[in-house]
Amino acid sequence: MAKPKLLSLDAFAKTADDVKVKTTSGGVITLICLIVTLILVTNEYFDYQTVVIRPELVVDRDHAKKLDISLNVTFHHIPCELLTMDVMDITGDLQIDLLMSGFQKTRVVDGLAKETSELRVNEYKQENSKLTNSNNPYYCGSCYGALNQKDNENKPFDEKLCCNTCESVKKAYAKAGWAFYDGRNIEQCENEGYVQLVSEMINEGCRVSGTAQINRVSGNLHFAPGSSLTSGSRHIHDLSLFEKYPDKFNFDHTVHHISFGKTIDNQEMSTHPLDGYEAATGNKNHLYSYFLKVVATRYESLSGLTWDTNQFSATYHDRPLEGGRDSDHPNTLHASGGIPGAFFHFEISPLKIINREQYSKTRSAFALGVSASVAGVLTLGSVLDKTIWTADQILRQKKDL
Ligand SMILES: *[C@@H]1O[C@H](CO)[C@@H](O)[C@H](O)[C@H]1NC(C)=O
């Protein structure tokens, strides 16, 4: 009979049935092999089911996006009326006094938020400008020389430069670079009760919270006392009221929350390293700085959902404005100058992290793993079995001699 061609390809050479011998040791080894295989395959299966997060680093190509910032900070010893917050960035854009728009100030008295008198800055202003106008519809308040009102007499009413409210006098003063103090002896402010309000607030703190969008370039967001004025590259604050009371006001604060973009739950990677941070020195003329490095991050879940957010790292630094040596770190020599306040400097990383949820193994890797463990265990078992059988044979032959 002619041999079929494929016969020579058979990798599994068979032994004749009558040469096969069954032994007890063989049985035991088979059982062990079975158990070990089962354990390995189960492990393989759990591995296959495990979801892991694989990070990937790419260059961030979304150039026109804005950066969402959300923040909640309490200043314990500076009243809301005195606190201003500005955002400045390297494009030269300046978003002055954001507290007037996207953020809220809450008065904090003795550590408790005064919910009843939450100060949405504009509320106070509107109420009082109505008052002045209702008395005399043609009222045009003096700006006390801060604005040039000389030509007013020749102008129609609509074009006159007027300071009808305390707020507008304050703005005019800031524009002229004059010290405003607390509004005493300024008719508008006395009438509106501003002077009274400021003196009431002197022992209060202020909580600032809210969200805003800023340009996605390096810059800083800072809290400082008094109205701010920018002319050219100079940015100055009116410190008159802050300095009027030498033993009051300082920038001790607690950061409740600061984040850039959405919060993602279920992450062991926290995106809010500064939450709960307290900075307190009790020093009035002190500058607190935070340096934040923001990295765009995208999460892609197994089900195909994606979230874009930002992670950041933060370093903290504070120094007294007079500069000089630290008492506890004599080798540190601080720079001097600057204004009292809290600065959040941020830098934007050009890289983006993509965190992808994936099964740790593909289906074919799982199949491969399973067959590898089955085959491996069986091979080892047969080697072991052969060895034991051979040893047994030799021992028997020696006994028979
Ligand atoms: C800011 O944080 C304080 C303290 O944790 C909290 O009571 C308050 O509700 C927060 N404000 C906002 C707007 O989230």
The ligand as an ORCA input file, in Angstrom:
! r2SCAN-3c Opt
* xyz 0 1
  C     -16.316     76.704     48.762
  O     -15.754     75.919     49.779
  C     -16.448     75.972     51.015
  C     -15.662     75.209     52.062
  O     -15.381     73.903     51.670
  C     -17.856     75.411     50.826
  O     -18.557     75.483     52.049
  C     -18.551     76.208     49.743
  O     -19.822     75.641     49.496
  C     -17.738     76.226     48.465
  N     -18.376     77.112     47.516
  C     -18.708     76.700     46.295
  C     -19.375     77.699     45.439
  O     -18.488     75.571     45.901
*
